[in-house]
Amino acid sequence: MSQSRSSSFIEQPYDSTIEALEGPPRETVLNLQYKVSSLETEKKMMQQEKNELIDKYEELLTKKNEQIDNIQEDFDFLYKQREEVESKLKNYKETNGHQEKHLANKVEELQTANNSLHREVKQIKREYEKTQEDKRKLETDFQLANLTRNELKQRHTLMEDEVAGLHSRNKELVNKLTKTSEQLALSAQDRHREDLQGKVLNLQMTNNQLQLKIDRLLQQKTSVELLKQKNITLQHSLSQMEELREKYCKLEIENAELREKFNVFFSTIEESFDQKESLDNDTEILRFIDKFKHVQNENLVLSDKYNSIKAELNGTRIGLNNLQQEYGQLTDSYRTLEKDISLQKDLITKLERQKILNQREIEYLRDMLKRADELNVKNSQDNHDNKPVEQYLSNLEKLVDEYRNEINTLQKQVASHNPDVLTNVAKRPRLVSDGSSSSIVSKVGELERENVTLSTKIKELEQTNKEMYRRLRSLQELNEKKKELHILQLKSNPASKYDSIKQEMLDLLKKENEDLIRRLSANDNETDATLLPKSVFERQEYDKSQLSSKIEQLSKRNSRLKEIYSQKSKEILSVISKFFGYTIEFLPGAINQNDLSSRIKLVSRYMLNKEDDLNAYLILDVESKSLKAHGSLEFKALCEDLVTNWINDKDQIPCFLSALNLSIYDKYGK
């Protein structure tokens, strides 16, 4: 008891009973004290670990709260952006509606203005065509007038030369007559000559007058013929002009249809050119191709950029969804942590209570040990009886075992609560999406997609609107041109032509009838009664022109039929010569040269291109029923033998021709 030693309990009191003990009881007591001290140190370490875990959880909670605040700010920002996008979309729809109405009104106004301008252009074109036709007519009239004037000038110069020659002759005759009159002035014959001379002069004067009248009539006749030719050429040109106008309308319709097809496929390409640029230049087309390639490459680059931006946007959306999921998971973990903290607080309160109880028990044990020491001191004097000490030690061991079991159970409870929290914190967040946030994000994405699709549809509708207006204009032009073509076709129809000819004939006959009635009703002189009105001559000339046109048409048709007949007859004769072995040629008849079916020339196919018997052929006369052979003596003898055998005896001309052809083949064909 002289030495002071530290105890393993918390307050470490000095216990003299332990030193009084000797042997195994002392060792057990020391072991128990050591175990109690180790349990206390373990308790302190567990308390420190508990405090550290609480600090860690508080730091995690602060970080997660900050993350939650950031996510809430991002969510508020996205919600504001969504509201702004919705407001912009509403404004865009309203502005687009007003713009569409305004554009429709503008398009209608421009359509009416365009139609009026088209009408004015057509009227100007018609007036221009009329002026061109008048100009052409005047030019042709001027040329004909120049021709007639030149011819008249030539005739006038010829007549002046003739008149000058006649004047010179007249002067010579006058001189001669004067000389003769001077010589024979006194004779009666001279008087008679003077009378004759006067008569000659009068006759010359009348002759000159008649010659002038004849020249005038010839000039009138030539002018009338020229005018007739001019009228015929003008009528022919008019018919050609109508045909050309019809062809022109057809070509315009075809051009419009082709332009419409071209615009269907290449209108966008044509619109890409400037109005000042010419499409005929190859450099502009090559420049357009280069631009197209450049735009195509830019489109590829922009599509790549768009895809990358789209991928980034999808990544940001995925990150946002993940953050929202983490936010939900953190809220769940926060709730679980709050529950764990409340449980740990309960455990701490329980442990503190247990600690207080343990302290009280320790104090109680100290008191008991003091009492045991006192008893040991008393009993040491009574033969050193160890039974109560052993009981006391056994009780202490039981208490220590109970404390150990309680501490183990407490450690297990702490370990069972703390690892759950740690695993919940360390686990990978589950993909649990918050319903409201995900629905908002999906709505924003859908609205953006709808905005893009609506903008593309608006552009497509604008383009289709332009194309439909352009097609409508082209269809209107086509309908107008088709109407013009229909009118021209009705004019150039054979029935309408026949009706116009009949109408002209009726008009001429009416005019002739009216003129004849006027002539008969008027009491003219006998000389006037022999004259006919001009309308009769016009009607006769019209009849002549119609007959000449019919003759021309029939002659053209006849020549065309002759050509077709000759071509078909050649084909038939070639087929006959190929399959029947004879080339046939129709010769004119001996009596009637126009009869081409009475005499037939037959030449064997195997006699052709043979120089020796080049002129060997048969002539069959159908009217006289005779057959003549022309050629060498050998050919004639062969024909006579075959004639006697096949014609005279058997009366078989086809067999004769076949036998002749076989014999010629045996001789020449091999």
C-alpha positions as CSV (number, residue, x, y, z in Angstrom):
1,M,0.0,0.0,0.0
2,S,3.1,2.2,0.3
3,Q,3.4,2.4,-3.6
4,S,0.8,4.5,-5.6
5,R,-0.4,2.9,-8.9
6,S,-2.8,4.3,-11.6
7,S,-6.1,2.5,-12.0
8,S,-7.7,1.6,-15.5
9,F,-10.9,3.4,-14.6
10,I,-11.8,6.9,-15.7
11,E,-11.0,8.6,-12.4
12,Q,-8.1,6.2,-11.7
13,P,-8.5,5.9,-7.9
14,Y,-5.8,4.2,-5.9
15,D,-7.0,0.8,-4.8
16,S,-4.9,-1.0,-2.1
17,T,-6.9,-4.2,-2.3
18,I,-5.4,-5.1,-5.7
19,E,-1.9,-4.9,-4.3
20,A,-3.0,-7.0,-1.3
21,L,-4.0,-9.7,-3.7
22,E,-1.5,-12.2,-4.8
23,G,-1.4,-15.0,-7.3
24,P,-4.1,-15.6,-10.1
25,P,-6.7,-13.3,-8.6
26,R,-4.4,-10.4,-8.9
27,E,-3.6,-11.3,-12.6
28,T,-7.4,-11.6,-13.4
29,V,-8.1,-8.2,-11.8
30,L,-5.3,-6.6,-13.7
31,N,-6.5,-8.2,-17.0
32,L,-10.0,-7.0,-16.3
33,Q,-8.7,-3.5,-15.6
34,Y,-6.7,-3.6,-18.9
35,K,-9.7,-4.8,-20.8
36,V,-11.8,-2.0,-19.3
37,S,-9.2,0.6,-20.2
38,S,-9.0,-0.8,-23.8
39,L,-12.8,-0.7,-24.0
40,E,-12.8,2.9,-22.9
41,T,-10.2,3.8,-25.5
42,E,-12.2,2.0,-28.2
43,K,-15.2,4.0,-27.0
44,K,-13.3,7.3,-27.4
45,M,-12.1,6.3,-30.9
46,M,-15.6,5.4,-31.9
47,Q,-16.8,8.7,-30.6
48,Q,-14.1,10.5,-32.7
49,E,-15.1,8.5,-35.7
50,K,-18.7,9.4,-35.1
51,N,-17.8,13.1,-34.9
52,E,-15.8,12.8,-38.1
53,L,-18.7,11.1,-39.9
54,I,-21.0,13.8,-38.7
55,D,-18.7,16.5,-40.0
56,K,-18.3,14.7,-43.3
57,Y,-22.1,14.4,-43.7
58,E,-22.6,18.0,-42.8
59,E,-20.0,19.0,-45.5
60,L,-21.7,16.7,-48.0
61,L,-25.1,18.2,-47.1
62,T,-23.7,21.8,-47.6
63,K,-22.3,20.9,-51.0
64,K,-25.4,19.1,-52.1
65,N,-27.5,22.1,-50.9
66,E,-25.2,24.4,-53.1
67,Q,-25.7,22.1,-56.1
68,I,-29.4,22.0,-55.5
69,D,-29.4,25.8,-55.4
70,N,-27.4,26.0,-58.7
71,I,-29.8,23.5,-60.3
72,Q,-32.8,25.5,-59.1
73,E,-31.2,28.6,-60.6
74,D,-30.6,26.8,-63.9
75,F,-34.1,25.5,-63.9
76,D,-35.5,29.0,-63.3
77,F,-33.4,30.3,-66.1
78,L,-34.6,27.6,-68.5
79,Y,-38.2,28.2,-67.4
80,K,-37.8,31.9,-68.2
81,Q,-36.2,31.1,-71.6
82,R,-39.2,28.8,-72.3
83,E,-41.6,31.6,-71.5
84,E,-39.6,34.0,-73.8
85,V,-39.6,31.4,-76.6
86,E,-43.3,30.9,-76.2
87,S,-43.9,34.7,-76.3
88,K,-41.7,35.0,-79.4
89,L,-43.5,32.1,-81.1
90,K,-46.9,33.8,-80.4
91,N,-45.6,37.1,-81.8
92,Y,-44.1,35.3,-84.8
93,K,-47.4,33.6,-85.5
94,E,-49.3,36.9,-85.3
95,T,-46.8,38.7,-87.5
96,N,-46.8,35.8,-90.0
97,G,-50.6,35.9,-90.1
98,H,-50.6,39.7,-90.9
99,Q,-47.8,39.3,-93.4
100,E,-49.6,36.5,-95.2
101,K,-52.7,38.6,-95.5
102,H,-50.7,41.5,-96.7
103,L,-48.8,39.4,-99.2
104,A,-52.0,37.8,-100.5
105,N,-53.5,41.3,-101.1
106,K,-50.3,42.4,-102.8
107,V,-50.3,39.3,-105.0
108,E,-53.8,40.0,-106.1
109,E,-53.0,43.6,-106.9
110,L,-49.9,42.6,-108.8
111,Q,-51.9,39.9,-110.6
112,T,-54.5,42.4,-111.8
113,A,-51.7,44.8,-112.8
114,N,-49.9,42.0,-114.6
115,N,-53.1,41.0,-116.5
116,S,-53.7,44.6,-117.6
117,L,-50.1,44.9,-118.7
118,H,-50.3,41.7,-120.6
119,R,-53.4,43.0,-122.4
120,E,-51.7,46.2,-123.3
121,V,-48.7,44.3,-124.5
122,K,-50.9,42.1,-126.7
123,Q,-52.7,45.2,-128.2
124,I,-49.3,46.8,-128.9
125,K,-48.1,43.6,-130.5
126,R,-51.2,43.4,-132.7
127,E,-50.8,47.1,-133.7
128,Y,-47.1,46.5,-134.4
129,E,-48.0,43.4,-136.6
130,K,-50.6,45.4,-138.4
131,T,-48.1,48.2,-139.1
132,Q,-45.5,45.7,-140.2
133,E,-48.0,44.2,-142.6
134,D,-48.9,47.6,-143.9
135,K,-45.3,48.4,-144.3
136,R,-44.6,45.2,-146.2
137,K,-47.6,45.9,-148.5
138,L,-46.4,49.4,-149.1
139,E,-42.9,48.2,-149.8
140,T,-44.2,45.6,-152.3
141,D,-46.5,48.3,-153.9
142,F,-43.6,50.7,-154.1
143,Q,-41.4,48.1,-155.7
144,L,-44.1,47.2,-158.3
145,A,-44.6,50.9,-158.9
146,N,-40.9,51.4,-159.4
147,L,-40.9,48.4,-161.9
148,T,-43.8,49.8,-163.8
149,R,-42.2,53.3,-163.8
150,N,-38.9,51.9,-165.1
151,E,-40.8,49.9,-167.8
152,L,-42.8,53.0,-168.8
153,K,-39.6,55.1,-168.9
154,Q,-38.0,52.5,-171.2
155,R,-41.1,52.5,-173.4
156,H,-41.2,56.3,-173.4
157,T,-37.6,56.5,-174.5
158,L,-38.3,54.0,-177.3
159,M,-41.4,55.9,-178.4
160,E,-39.5,59.2,-178.3
161,D,-36.8,57.5,-180.5
162,E,-39.5,56.3,-182.9
163,V,-41.2,59.7,-183.0
164,A,-37.8,61.4,-183.7
165,G,-37.2,58.9,-186.5
166,L,-40.7,59.5,-187.9
167,H,-40.1,63.3,-187.7
168,S,-36.9,63.0,-189.5
169,R,-38.5,60.9,-192.2
170,N,-41.4,63.3,-192.4
171,K,-39.0,66.2,-192.8
172,E,-37.2,64.3,-195.6
173,L,-40.5,63.5,-197.3
174,V,-41.6,67.1,-196.9
175,N,-38.4,68.3,-198.4
176,K,-38.8,65.9,-201.3
177,L,-42.4,67.0,-201.8
178,T,-41.5,70.6,-201.7
179,K,-38.8,70.0,-204.3
180,T,-41.2,68.1,-206.4
181,S,-43.9,70.6,-205.9
182,E,-41.6,73.4,-207.0
183,Q,-40.7,71.4,-210.0
184,L,-44.3,70.4,-210.8
185,A,-46.2,73.4,-209.4
186,L,-47.9,74.3,-212.6
187,S,-49.1,70.8,-213.6
188,A,-52.3,69.1,-212.5
189,Q,-50.4,66.1,-211.4
190,D,-48.7,68.3,-208.9
191,R,-52.0,69.3,-207.5
192,H,-53.0,65.7,-207.4
193,R,-49.8,64.9,-205.6
194,E,-50.4,67.7,-203.1
195,D,-53.8,66.2,-202.4
196,L,-52.2,62.8,-202.0
197,Q,-49.5,64.4,-199.8
198,G,-52.2,65.9,-197.6
199,K,-53.9,62.6,-197.3
200,V,-50.6,60.9,-196.5
201,L,-50.0,63.4,-193.8
202,N,-53.5,62.9,-192.4
203,L,-53.0,59.2,-192.5
204,Q,-49.7,59.6,-190.7
205,M,-51.4,61.7,-188.0
206,T,-54.1,59.1,-187.6
207,N,-51.5,56.4,-187.6
208,N,-49.6,58.1,-184.9
209,Q,-52.7,58.6,-182.8
210,L,-53.7,55.0,-183.2
211,Q,-50.2,54.0,-182.3
212,L,-50.3,56.1,-179.2
213,K,-53.7,54.5,-178.3
214,I,-52.2,51.0,-178.9
215,D,-49.3,51.9,-176.6
216,R,-51.6,53.1,-173.9
217,L,-53.7,50.0,-174.2
218,L,-50.6,47.8,-174.0
219,Q,-49.4,49.7,-171.0
220,Q,-52.8,49.3,-169.4
221,K,-52.7,45.6,-170.3
222,T,-49.3,45.1,-168.8
223,S,-50.3,47.0,-165.7
224,V,-53.4,44.9,-165.4
225,E,-51.4,41.7,-165.8
226,L,-48.9,43.0,-163.2
227,L,-51.7,43.8,-160.8
228,K,-53.2,40.4,-161.4
229,Q,-49.8,38.8,-160.6
230,K,-49.5,41.1,-157.6
231,N,-53.0,40.1,-156.5
232,I,-52.2,36.4,-156.9
233,T,-48.9,36.8,-155.0
234,L,-50.7,38.7,-152.3
235,Q,-53.4,36.1,-152.0
236,H,-50.8,33.4,-151.9
237,S,-48.8,35.3,-149.3
238,L,-52.1,35.8,-147.3
239,S,-52.7,32.1,-147.3
240,Q,-49.1,31.5,-146.3
241,M,-49.4,34.2,-143.6
242,E,-52.4,32.4,-142.2
243,E,-50.6,29.1,-142.2
244,L,-47.6,30.8,-140.7
245,R,-49.7,32.5,-138.0
246,E,-51.2,29.1,-137.2
247,K,-47.8,27.6,-137.0
248,Y,-46.6,30.5,-134.9
249,C,-49.4,30.0,-132.4
250,K,-48.7,26.3,-132.2
251,L,-45.0,27.0,-131.7
252,E,-45.9,29.6,-129.0
253,I,-48.1,27.1,-127.2
254,E,-45.4,24.4,-127.5
255,N,-42.8,27.0,-126.2
256,A,-45.1,27.9,-123.3
257,E,-45.6,24.2,-122.4
258,L,-41.9,23.6,-122.7
259,R,-41.1,26.7,-120.6
260,E,-43.6,25.5,-118.0
261,K,-41.9,22.1,-117.9
262,F,-38.5,23.9,-117.7
263,N,-39.8,26.1,-114.9
264,V,-41.1,23.1,-113.0
265,F,-37.6,21.6,-112.9
266,F,-35.2,24.5,-113.3
267,S,-37.1,27.6,-112.0
268,T,-35.0,27.8,-108.9
269,I,-31.8,27.7,-111.0
270,E,-33.2,30.4,-113.3
271,E,-34.1,32.6,-110.3
272,S,-30.6,32.2,-109.0
273,F,-29.3,34.3,-112.0
274,D,-29.4,38.0,-111.9
275,Q,-31.8,39.8,-114.3
276,K,-28.9,41.6,-115.8
277,E,-27.0,38.5,-116.5
278,S,-27.6,36.7,-119.8
279,L,-28.4,33.0,-119.8
280,D,-26.8,32.5,-123.2
281,N,-23.4,33.1,-121.9
282,D,-21.5,29.9,-120.9
283,T,-19.4,31.7,-118.3
284,E,-22.5,32.6,-116.3
285,I,-23.6,28.9,-116.3
286,L,-20.1,27.8,-115.3
287,R,-20.2,30.4,-112.6
288,F,-23.5,29.1,-111.4
289,I,-22.1,25.6,-111.2
290,D,-19.1,26.8,-109.2
291,K,-21.5,28.6,-106.9
292,F,-23.6,25.5,-106.5
293,K,-20.6,23.4,-105.6
294,H,-19.5,26.1,-103.1
295,V,-22.9,26.2,-101.6
296,Q,-23.0,22.4,-101.5
297,N,-19.7,22.3,-99.7
298,E,-20.9,25.0,-97.3
299,N,-24.0,23.1,-96.7
300,L,-22.0,20.0,-95.8
301,V,-19.8,22.0,-93.4
302,L,-22.8,23.7,-91.8
303,S,-24.6,20.3,-91.6
304,D,-21.5,18.9,-89.7
305,K,-21.5,22.0,-87.5
306,Y,-25.3,21.6,-86.9
307,N,-24.8,17.9,-86.0
308,S,-22.0,18.8,-83.6
309,I,-24.1,21.6,-82.0
310,K,-27.1,19.2,-81.9
311,A,-24.9,16.6,-80.2
312,E,-23.6,19.2,-77.7
313,L,-27.2,20.3,-77.1
314,N,-28.2,16.7,-76.6
315,G,-25.2,16.3,-74.2
316,T,-26.3,19.4,-72.3
317,R,-29.8,18.1,-72.1
318,I,-28.6,14.7,-70.9
319,G,-26.4,16.5,-68.3
320,L,-29.4,18.6,-67.3
321,N,-31.4,15.4,-66.9
322,N,-28.6,13.8,-65.0
323,L,-28.4,16.9,-62.7
324,Q,-32.1,16.8,-62.2
325,Q,-31.8,13.1,-61.4
326,E,-28.9,13.8,-59.1
327,Y,-31.0,16.5,-57.5
328,G,-33.8,14.0,-56.9
329,Q,-31.4,11.5,-55.6
330,L,-29.7,14.1,-53.4
331,T,-33.0,15.0,-52.0
332,D,-33.7,11.4,-51.3
333,S,-30.3,10.9,-49.7
334,Y,-30.8,14.2,-47.8
335,R,-34.0,12.7,-46.4
336,T,-32.3,9.4,-45.6
337,L,-29.4,11.3,-43.9
338,E,-31.8,13.3,-41.8
339,K,-33.4,10.1,-40.8
340,D,-29.9,8.6,-40.0
341,I,-28.9,11.7,-38.1
342,S,-32.1,11.5,-36.0
343,L,-31.4,7.8,-35.4
344,Q,-27.8,8.6,-34.5
345,K,-29.0,11.3,-32.1
346,D,-31.2,8.8,-30.5
347,L,-28.3,6.4,-30.2
348,I,-26.1,9.1,-28.8
349,T,-28.7,9.9,-26.1
350,K,-29.0,6.2,-25.4
351,L,-25.2,5.9,-25.2
352,E,-25.0,8.9,-22.9
353,R,-27.6,7.3,-20.6
354,Q,-25.7,4.1,-20.7
355,K,-22.5,6.0,-19.9
356,I,-24.1,7.6,-16.9
357,L,-25.3,4.2,-15.8
358,N,-21.9,2.7,-16.3
359,Q,-20.3,5.6,-14.3
360,R,-22.7,4.9,-11.5
361,E,-22.0,1.2,-11.6
362,I,-18.3,2.0,-11.6
363,E,-18.7,4.1,-8.5
364,Y,-20.7,1.3,-7.0
365,L,-18.0,-1.1,-7.9
366,R,-15.4,1.2,-6.3
367,D,-17.4,1.2,-3.2
368,M,-17.6,-2.5,-3.3
369,L,-13.9,-2.8,-3.8
370,K,-13.2,-0.5,-0.9
371,R,-15.5,-2.7,1.2
372,A,-13.8,-5.8,-0.1
373,D,-10.4,-4.3,0.8
374,E,-11.6,-3.6,4.3
375,L,-13.0,-7.1,4.5
376,N,-9.7,-8.5,3.2
377,V,-7.9,-6.6,5.9
378,K,-10.2,-8.0,8.5
379,N,-10.2,-11.5,7.1
380,S,-6.4,-11.6,6.7
381,Q,-6.2,-11.8,10.3
382,D,-8.7,-14.8,10.3
383,N,-6.6,-17.5,8.7
384,H,-6.6,-15.9,5.4
385,D,-10.0,-17.1,4.1
386,N,-10.3,-16.5,0.3
387,K,-13.8,-17.5,-0.5
388,P,-15.5,-14.1,-0.4
389,V,-12.6,-12.7,-2.5
390,E,-13.2,-15.3,-5.1
391,Q,-16.9,-14.6,-5.2
392,Y,-16.2,-10.9,-5.5
393,L,-13.8,-11.6,-8.4
394,S,-16.3,-13.8,-10.1
395,N,-18.9,-11.1,-9.8
396,L,-16.5,-8.6,-11.3
397,E,-15.7,-10.9,-14.2
398,K,-19.4,-11.3,-14.9
399,L,-19.9,-7.5,-14.8
400,V,-16.9,-7.1,-17.2
401,D,-18.4,-9.7,-19.5
402,E,-21.7,-7.9,-19.4
403,Y,-20.1,-4.6,-20.1
404,R,-18.2,-6.2,-23.0
405,N,-21.3,-7.7,-24.5
406,E,-23.1,-4.3,-24.2
407,I,-20.2,-2.5,-25.9
408,N,-20.2,-5.1,-28.7
409,T,-23.9,-4.7,-29.2
410,L,-23.5,-0.9,-29.3
411,Q,-20.6,-1.2,-31.8
412,K,-22.7,-3.5,-34.0
413,Q,-25.6,-1.1,-33.9
414,V,-23.3,1.9,-34.8
415,A,-21.7,-0.2,-37.6
416,S,-25.2,-1.3,-38.8
417,H,-26.3,2.3,-39.0
418,N,-23.2,4.0,-40.3
419,P,-22.3,1.7,-43.2
420,D,-25.9,2.2,-44.6
421,V,-25.4,5.9,-44.7
422,L,-21.9,5.5,-46.2
423,T,-23.2,3.1,-48.9
424,N,-26.1,5.4,-49.6
425,V,-23.7,8.3,-50.1
426,A,-21.1,6.4,-52.0
427,K,-23.5,4.6,-54.3
428,R,-23.9,5.7,-57.9
429,P,-27.1,7.8,-58.2
430,R,-30.0,5.9,-59.6
431,L,-31.7,7.2,-62.8
432,V,-34.8,8.4,-61.1
433,S,-36.1,11.4,-63.0
434,D,-38.2,14.2,-61.5
435,G,-41.5,14.2,-63.3
436,S,-42.1,17.9,-63.5
437,S,-38.6,19.0,-64.6
438,S,-38.4,16.2,-67.3
439,S,-41.8,17.2,-68.6
440,I,-40.8,20.8,-68.8
441,V,-37.5,20.0,-70.7
442,S,-39.4,17.7,-73.1
443,K,-42.0,20.4,-73.7
444,V,-39.2,22.9,-74.5
445,G,-37.6,20.5,-76.9
446,E,-41.0,19.8,-78.6
447,L,-41.7,23.5,-78.9
448,E,-38.3,24.2,-80.5
449,R,-38.9,21.3,-83.0
450,E,-42.4,22.7,-83.8
451,N,-40.9,26.1,-84.3
452,V,-38.3,24.8,-86.8
453,T,-40.9,22.7,-88.6
454,L,-43.4,25.6,-88.8
455,S,-40.7,28.0,-90.1
456,T,-39.7,25.4,-92.8
457,K,-43.4,24.9,-93.7
458,I,-43.8,28.7,-94.0
459,K,-40.9,28.9,-96.4
460,E,-42.1,25.9,-98.4
461,L,-45.6,27.5,-98.6
462,E,-44.2,30.8,-99.8
463,Q,-42.2,29.0,-102.5
464,T,-45.3,26.9,-103.6
465,N,-47.3,30.1,-103.6
466,K,-44.9,31.8,-106.0
467,E,-44.8,28.7,-108.2
468,M,-48.6,28.5,-108.3
469,Y,-48.9,32.2,-109.3
470,R,-46.3,31.6,-112.0
471,R,-48.1,28.5,-113.3
472,L,-51.4,30.4,-113.2
473,R,-50.0,33.1,-115.4
474,S,-48.5,30.6,-117.8
475,L,-51.9,28.7,-118.0
476,Q,-53.7,32.0,-118.7
477,E,-51.3,32.8,-121.5
478,L,-51.6,29.2,-122.8
479,N,-55.4,29.5,-122.8
480,E,-55.3,32.8,-124.7
481,K,-52.9,31.3,-127.3
482,K,-55.1,28.2,-127.7
483,K,-58.1,30.5,-128.3
484,E,-56.1,32.3,-131.0
485,L,-55.1,29.0,-132.5
486,H,-58.6,27.8,-132.5
487,I,-59.8,30.9,-134.3
488,L,-57.1,30.5,-136.9
489,Q,-57.9,26.9,-137.3
490,L,-61.5,27.7,-137.8
491,K,-60.5,30.3,-140.4
492,S,-58.1,27.9,-142.2
493,N,-60.7,25.0,-142.0
494,P,-61.6,23.6,-145.5
495,A,-65.3,24.1,-144.8
496,S,-64.7,27.7,-143.8
497,K,-62.6,28.3,-146.8
498,Y,-65.3,26.7,-149.0
499,D,-67.9,28.9,-147.3
500,S,-65.7,32.0,-147.9
501,I,-65.3,31.1,-151.6
502,K,-69.0,30.6,-151.9
503,Q,-69.7,33.9,-150.2
504,E,-67.3,35.8,-152.5
505,M,-68.9,34.1,-155.5
506,L,-72.3,35.2,-154.3
507,D,-71.2,38.7,-153.7
508,L,-69.7,38.9,-157.2
509,L,-72.9,37.5,-158.7
510,K,-75.0,39.9,-156.7
511,K,-72.9,42.8,-157.9
512,E,-73.1,41.6,-161.5
513,N,-76.8,41.2,-161.3
514,E,-77.3,44.7,-159.9
515,D,-75.1,46.2,-162.6
516,L,-77.0,44.4,-165.3
517,I,-80.3,45.5,-163.9
518,R,-79.1,49.1,-163.8
519,R,-77.9,48.8,-167.4
520,L,-81.2,47.4,-168.6
521,S,-83.2,49.9,-166.6
522,A,-81.3,52.9,-167.9
523,N,-82.1,54.0,-171.5
524,D,-78.7,54.1,-172.9
525,N,-77.6,54.5,-176.5
526,E,-77.1,51.6,-178.8
527,T,-73.3,51.9,-178.5
528,D,-73.6,51.8,-174.8
529,A,-76.0,48.8,-174.9
530,T,-73.2,46.7,-176.5
531,L,-70.9,47.3,-173.5
532,L,-70.9,45.1,-170.4
533,P,-70.5,46.2,-166.8
534,K,-67.1,45.8,-165.0
535,S,-68.6,43.3,-162.5
536,V,-69.0,40.7,-165.2
537,F,-65.3,40.9,-166.0
538,E,-64.5,40.7,-162.3
539,R,-66.7,37.6,-161.8
540,Q,-65.1,35.9,-164.9
541,E,-61.7,36.7,-163.6
542,Y,-62.6,35.3,-160.2
543,D,-63.9,32.1,-161.9
544,K,-60.6,31.9,-163.8
545,S,-58.6,32.2,-160.7
546,Q,-60.6,29.6,-158.9
547,L,-60.3,27.2,-161.9
548,S,-56.5,27.9,-162.1
549,S,-56.2,27.1,-158.3
550,K,-58.2,23.9,-158.8
551,I,-56.1,22.9,-161.8
552,E,-52.9,23.5,-159.7
553,Q,-54.2,21.4,-156.9
554,L,-55.3,18.6,-159.2
555,S,-52.0,18.7,-161.0
556,K,-50.1,18.4,-157.8
557,R,-52.4,15.6,-156.6
558,N,-52.0,13.9,-160.0
559,S,-48.2,14.1,-159.9
560,R,-48.2,12.9,-156.3
561,L,-50.4,9.9,-157.2
562,K,-48.2,9.2,-160.2
563,E,-45.1,9.1,-158.0
564,I,-46.9,6.8,-155.5
565,Y,-48.2,4.6,-158.3
566,S,-44.7,4.3,-159.9
567,Q,-43.1,3.5,-156.6
568,K,-45.7,0.9,-155.7
569,S,-45.6,-0.6,-159.2
570,K,-41.8,-0.9,-158.9
571,E,-42.2,-2.7,-155.6
572,I,-44.8,-5.1,-157.1
573,L,-42.6,-5.8,-160.2
574,S,-39.6,-6.4,-158.0
575,V,-41.7,-8.9,-156.0
576,I,-42.9,-10.6,-159.2
577,S,-39.4,-10.8,-160.6
578,K,-38.1,-12.2,-157.3
579,F,-40.7,-15.0,-156.9
580,F,-41.9,-15.7,-160.6
581,G,-38.5,-15.2,-162.4
582,Y,-39.6,-12.5,-165.0
583,T,-39.2,-8.7,-165.0
584,I,-42.3,-7.1,-166.4
585,E,-42.4,-3.9,-168.4
586,F,-45.6,-2.3,-169.8
587,L,-45.3,-0.9,-173.3
588,P,-47.6,1.6,-175.1
589,G,-50.0,0.1,-177.6
590,A,-49.4,0.2,-181.3
591,I,-52.7,2.1,-182.0
592,N,-53.3,4.0,-178.7
593,Q,-50.0,5.3,-177.2
594,N,-51.8,6.0,-173.9
595,D,-52.8,2.4,-173.5
596,L,-50.1,0.8,-171.2
597,S,-51.9,-2.5,-170.6
598,S,-52.1,-4.1,-174.0
599,R,-48.4,-5.0,-174.6
600,I,-46.2,-6.6,-172.0
601,K,-42.4,-7.1,-172.2
602,L,-41.1,-10.2,-170.4
603,V,-37.4,-10.6,-169.6
604,S,-36.1,-13.7,-167.7
605,R,-34.4,-13.0,-164.5
606,Y,-31.6,-15.4,-165.5
607,M,-31.0,-13.5,-168.8
608,L,-30.2,-10.3,-167.1
609,N,-26.5,-9.1,-167.2
610,K,-25.6,-11.5,-169.9
611,E,-23.8,-9.7,-172.7
612,D,-24.4,-12.3,-175.4
613,D,-28.2,-12.5,-175.0
614,L,-28.8,-9.0,-173.7
615,N,-31.6,-8.3,-176.1
616,A,-33.4,-11.6,-175.5
617,Y,-37.0,-11.0,-174.4
618,L,-40.7,-11.7,-175.1
619,I,-43.5,-9.3,-176.1
620,L,-47.0,-10.4,-175.3
621,D,-49.8,-8.6,-177.0
622,V,-53.1,-9.0,-175.2
623,E,-55.4,-7.4,-177.8
624,S,-54.0,-9.4,-180.8
625,K,-53.2,-12.5,-178.6
626,S,-49.7,-12.8,-180.1
627,L,-46.3,-13.7,-178.7
628,K,-43.1,-12.5,-180.2
629,A,-39.5,-13.5,-179.3
630,H,-36.7,-11.0,-179.7
631,G,-33.0,-12.0,-179.4
632,S,-30.6,-14.5,-180.8
633,L,-31.6,-17.4,-183.2
634,E,-30.9,-19.9,-180.4
635,F,-33.3,-18.1,-178.1
636,K,-36.0,-17.9,-180.8
637,A,-35.6,-21.7,-181.7
638,L,-36.0,-22.5,-178.0
639,C,-39.1,-20.4,-177.8
640,E,-40.6,-22.0,-180.9
641,D,-40.1,-25.5,-179.5
642,L,-41.6,-24.6,-176.2
643,V,-44.5,-22.8,-177.9
644,T,-45.4,-25.9,-180.0
645,N,-45.2,-28.1,-176.9
646,W,-47.1,-26.0,-174.4
647,I,-49.2,-23.5,-176.2
648,N,-50.2,-25.1,-179.5
649,D,-50.7,-28.6,-178.0
650,K,-51.8,-27.9,-174.4
651,D,-52.7,-24.1,-174.4
652,Q,-50.8,-23.5,-171.2
653,I,-49.0,-20.1,-171.3
654,P,-47.9,-20.2,-167.6
655,C,-46.3,-23.6,-168.2
656,F,-44.6,-22.3,-171.3
657,L,-43.1,-19.4,-169.3
658,S,-42.0,-21.7,-166.5
659,A,-40.4,-24.1,-169.0
660,L,-38.6,-21.3,-170.7
661,N,-37.3,-20.0,-167.4
662,L,-36.0,-23.5,-166.4
663,S,-34.3,-24.0,-169.7
664,I,-32.6,-20.6,-169.4
665,Y,-31.6,-21.5,-165.9
666,D,-30.0,-24.7,-167.1
667,K,-28.1,-22.9,-169.7
668,Y,-27.1,-19.6,-167.9
669,G,-28.0,-19.9,-164.2
670,K,-25.4,-22.6,-163.3
